[in-house]
Amino acid sequence: AGHTFAIPQVNLTELVCLEGNEIQKRIEMVRNVEVFRLRGELLPIVRLADVLDLPKRPNSEIDFLYIVVLSSGKGQIGLVVDQVFDTEEIVVKPLSKHLKHLAAYAGASILGDGSVALILDVQGIVESAGIEFDLDLEEARNAEANALDNLAKDDQQDILLFSIGSQDQYAIPLGLVNRLEEFDRSKVEVVSGREVVQYRGDILPLVHPEHFLSVSEMPEQKGLLSVIVFSFEEKFVGLIVNEILDIQQVRADFSQASVSEGGVLGNAIVNGKTTEFLDVYQLIEMALPSLVRKNSNTPQGTGRRVLVVDDSPFYRTMIVSYLHSAGFEAVEAAHGEEALQKMERIAVDLVLTDLEMPVMDGFELLENLNEQEVYKDIPTVVLTTVDQDSTRERARQLGVDSYLIKVDREELIHTVDRALKERVKS
């Protein structure tokens, strides 16, 4: 900005230069404290132009960001400067009486080229910037811990636990459940070889999951039938179960390692018991294929490839299953960086991404896609648990085609299909 300053070498720890996209990725705002992550440690950022009230360069002109890592009595800071020149031995002159009251300066010197440089006082800069290491960094670390905790919570699912056989425990995401009902067995009718019951002025088809799953012996049911009601292809379908056990929020370590049959997404340990998570929609398709054939409005992916980006193995598996059921191909990635690596090797027709992920989140991924000409025309859909106006607006500004809240199968499939068709038209 036209001003030259000197820093005592005794305070200098190292120099860091950030370039291009790295600037936004490495500089974070935590509880109104601008911080820089250096080898796992959070350093408060001080911008010299702000402390000294100097003119700042427009963001559009900033291709490189120089951070001078300085050590003061209580900790380290990252001092952002416009340019770094060289080291030089100088003679320090005391400040004039007009400048002595300014805490940011320790003295002045005449450099080798004859120009005058003010010498910065690191502790004075820390005080002028209002940094309190113990408080600010503790707040930043606490906020970071809270953010990581929230990220972990994003991988938690509200699930409905139930049994089918006498000993088995099964689960489904609670968000898929329309209602829990009990029907008197005497009300069950058989129509065209299928069990049905009259329900809310319509006919509710009933599905026996034990006909399609390897379950322990199904106890004989007398009296009331426990039924989980789902919405499928704009109709209600009932899944007959032995017993509704509980509703819980769990962060399950989800695995597909031992899945060998249709209708099962994967398994996890819940309450100390191996629990199979059912793919309800696949079960219904297996049990009621005529219901699927009758509905000609269901989009068919016809081989179009969707990249699914989500750090939760549970959600990724479920979303991929939904896409496969509609004829889409699917490629999986656990975060934005992995997604970009996959896209370098595999052509995709649409990107379906979560927002809150480690390594590279959904917003960073979208920014990267916008910056690369080869990806700019690929439609993007956000699928997240975050339902906030500010988040929706930021996604809109990044050109997202649709913003969905996890996770309704029919809405997801129709949204993906619509986004692909609209991009083709444009």
N, C-alpha and C positions, 0 to 999 in steps of 0.2 A: 504493500500500500504506500510505498515511497519512504518509509521510515526504517532505519536500521537500528537493531538492538543487539546487545551482547549478554550472554549468560555465563556465569562462573562455571568453569568446567567441573568443579567439585560437585556441583548439583546435577550434572548431566549423567543420566544412566544409559540411555540409548536413543536412537532416532528411528522412527517408523514412517514409512511412506505408503499411503493407501491410494489405489488407483481405480477410477471408474466405478463399477458396481460395488466394489469392495467398501467404498466409503459408507454407503447406506447399510451394508450388511454388518459392518464391524462397529459402527457407532450406534448405541442404543439409548433410548430414554427410559429410565427406571425411576418412577416417583418424582418426576420433574428434575432428575439429576441426569445430565448427559454423561454416559460412561463408555469406556473403551475396554474391550476384553483382550487382555494380553496374557497369553499362556495360562488361561484359566482364572486369572485375577481381574477384578473390576477396578479400573482406574477412573477417577473423576476427570472429565474433560474440561479444560479452561481455554476459551478462545481469546487470544491476546487482544484482538481488535475490540472485543466486548469490554474487557477489563480496562483498557486504555481509552475507550470511546473513540476509536479510529474508524475511518470509512472501511466498509467490508466489500469484498469482491462479490459480484452477483453469482448465485449458484451455478448459472449456465457457463461461467468461465472457470469453474473449479474442476479440473481434470485430475489433479493430484492433491492429496491432503497430507501435509507434513505434521507429524506429532512428535514433539520433543518430550521424552519421558524424563521428568525431573524428580529428584528426591528432596523432600523438605523434612523438617524435624519429625513429623508424625506419620508421614507416608509418602506415596508417590502421586503425581498428577501427570496428565498428558496435556501439554501446552500446544495448541494448534497455532501454527504460524504460516505465513504465505510462502516463505522460501528459506532455505538453509544455505549459508555460504561456505564458511571455512572456520578453522581454528586459528587463533592468533594470540600472541602474547601482547598484553596491553598494560599501560600504566593507568591506574584508577585515580580519577580526580573526584574530590568531594562535590556534591551537588550545591548549586547556588541556593541562597536563602529562599528564592521563589519556588524551588522544587522540593525542598527538604520535607515538606508536609505530605508529599505523595509517597505512600507506602510501597508502591510497585517498583520504585527505583532505588538502587543502592549507590549509584554514582554515575560518572560519565567518563568517556575516554576519546582520544583522537586516534582513529585507525590509521593503518599504513597508507591508505590512499588520501588521507587528509580529511576525511569526513568524520563527523562527530556521531558517536553512538552512545545512547543511554544504556547503562548496565542494569539489568533487571534483578530485583530482589525476590527470590523464589517464595520465601515465607510471606513477603508483602503481597505478592500476587495471590497466594492462597487466601490471605485475609481479605483482600479486595474482592475476590470472587465469592466470598462468603462460604467457603468450603469448611465444614467441620468433619474431619475424617471419621471420627468415631460415630457420629450421628448419620451423616450422609451415606457413607459406605455400608453401615449396618442396615439402614433403610433400603438401600439398593439390593443388598444381599437378601434381606427378608422378602422384598418384592420379587426377586428372582426365584427364591424358594417357593413363594406362593404361586408364581407363574408355572413352575415345574409341577407343583401339586395340582394345579388346575388342568395342566396337560395330561397328567395321570388320570384325573377324574374324567377327562374327555374319553378315555378308553374304558370307562366303567359303563355297564349296561344295566338298566332295570330289566329284570327277567322274571318270567313266570315259571315256577318249578311245579312239575306234576309227575305223576306216575302213569304208566300204561300197563306194564305187567306188574306182578305182585312185588317185585324187588327193584325194578328199574327206576332211575330218576332221569327225567328229561327236562329240557328248558327251551323256551322261545323268547325273543325280545318282547317285552311288554307292549311296546309301541305298535306291534302288529295285531294285538288282540282288540277285537271290537267289543265283545262282551263275554262274561262268564255266565252260563245258564245251567239250569237243572230242568230236565224234562222227565215226566212220568213215562216209564217204559210202555205203558198201555197206549200212549199217544203216538208211538212210532208206527208209521205205515210203510208198506213196501210198494213202490211204484216202479215198473219196468225193471224189477230185480234190484232196485236201490232202496235203502232205508231213508225215509224222509220224515220230517215233522212239520206241522203247520206252525209258522212263526211270523208274527207281525203282519198278518194278511198275505203272506207269501209262503212258498214251499222252501224249507231249509234242507238241502241234501246233507246227509251224515256220512262221515268218513271214519272207518276203523283203521287206525294206523298200524295195529298189530298184524294186519294182513300184508303189510309191505315192509315191516321192520323185524329184525331178529330180537324178539322180546321174550322175557320169561313168561310163564303161563299166565294168561289173562284171567283174573278172578271172575267168577260168575257174578254178573251185576243184577241186582234185584232192586225194585223200587225206582229211585231217581237215577237218571243218567247225568253224569257230569260232562258238559260240552263246552268247548272253547269255540267261540264264533269269530270267524274272520270275514273280511270283505275280499272277494276274489272276482275279477272281471265284472265289476258292478253288481255282483250278487253276493249273498251271504252263504257261507259254507260252515258246517259244524264239525269239529274234531272231537270224537268221543274218547275220553280218558278215564282212567281208573279213579284218580283222586287228584284234586288241586292241593298242592302242598304248601306253597308260600310264594310271596312276591319279595324279591331282594334286589339290592344294587350290588353288583359284584364287578371286580376287575379280574376277569378270568384269563389265565394263561392258556390261550386257545390253541388247539392242535388239530391237524387233519391227518396225523400220522396213521391212525388205525381206522380211518373211514373206508369202508369197503362196500357200502350199499347206498342206493338212492334214497333221498329224503332226509339225509343227515349232512349237516354242514361241517361238524367237527365235534370235538369233545373237550372238556375241561374238568378240573376238580372244583366242585362247589360243596361247601360244608363237609369237606373231607370225603366226598363221594364222587366217583367218576360219573359225569353227567353228559349226555349227548344233546347237542343243540340241533333241533330239527329244522330242516328246510320245508316249512309249511307249504309254500306254494308248489314245490316239486311234488310233495305228497299228494296235494289236491289234484295236480295234473295227472299223476299216476292213477289215482282213484277215480277221477271224473274226466277222462279225456274228451268226452262229448261236450263238456262245458267249455273247454278251450276251443274246440273246433267250431262251436256255434258262434263264437264271438269273433267276427271278422275285423273288428276295429283294433285288435292287438297289433302293434307294429312288429315287423319282422326285420331283424338287423341285416339279414342276407350277407353275413360275412364282414360287415363293417367293424373296424377294430377300435375299441375304446381303451384308453389308458386310465386305470383306476389308481389314484394316489391317496393313500390313507395309512397312517402309522398303526392303526388297530387291525391286527390280523382277523379279528372277528368280523368287523364291518367290511373289510376287503373281501373276505370269503363270501359273505352274504350278497354283496353288491355284484360280484362276479357271477354268482349263481343266478341272480335275477337277469343279468345281461345275457348269459348263455341261454336261459329259457326263452328269450325273445330272438335268438338267432344271431346275437352279436358275438364277436370275438373279444377277448379281454386280455390286457397285459397289466401286471401289477407292479406297483412301486410303493415303498414304505415312506418316502419323503420326496421333496422337490428335487433334490440333487440326484437321487436315483432315477427319478422320472426323466430328467434331462439326459442322463446317460443312456436310458432305454431308448429315448427318441432319436439319439444319434445312430442307433443300430436298426431300429424298427419303425416303419411308417405307421402312424396312427391317424384315425379320422376324427377323434374327439378326445379331449382331456377332461376327466371327471375327478375333481380334487377336493380333499378336505382342506381346512384352513390352518388348524392348530397341529403342527407336526414339528418334531425335532430336526436338526441339521439345516433344513431349508423349508420354511412354512409355505402355505398355499399362496400367500400374497407375493412372496419372493419368486415363486415359480411362475406366477402369472406375469410379473414384471419381466422375467427372463424371456418368456415366450413372446411378449410384445416387442422386446428389443431385437429379436432375431427374425430377420425378414422371412426365413424359410418356414417359421412357425406362425406368423401373424394371422394367417387365414384359417388356422385350425380352431374350430369352436370349442369353448370352454364352459363347463358347468361346475358350480360349487355345490358340494354336498356336505353339510356341517351341522353341528348341534348349536352353533352360535347364531342366535336370532336377535340381532341388534341393528338399529337403523344405520349407525355409523359404519358397521362392518358391511352391510349391504351396499351403502353408498360407495365405499372404497372399492368393493368388488365391481360395482357398475362402472366406476371410473377406469378400471383396468380392462373394461370391455367384455366382462363375463356375459355369456348368453343367457344363463338362468342361474338362480340361487335357490337351492332346495334345503329344507331341514330334514335330517335323517329320520326315517328312511321309509317311504311308501313305495312299494314295488311298482304299482301301475303308474303313479306320477313320475317315478324315475324313468321308466322305459319310454313313456310318451314324451317326456322332456328331452331325453337324449335323441329320440327319433326326430322331434320337431327342430332341435338345434341343428342337426345334420341337414335336414331338408332346407331350412332357411338359409344356411350358408351356401348350399348348392344354387338356390335361386338368385342370391346376391352376387 
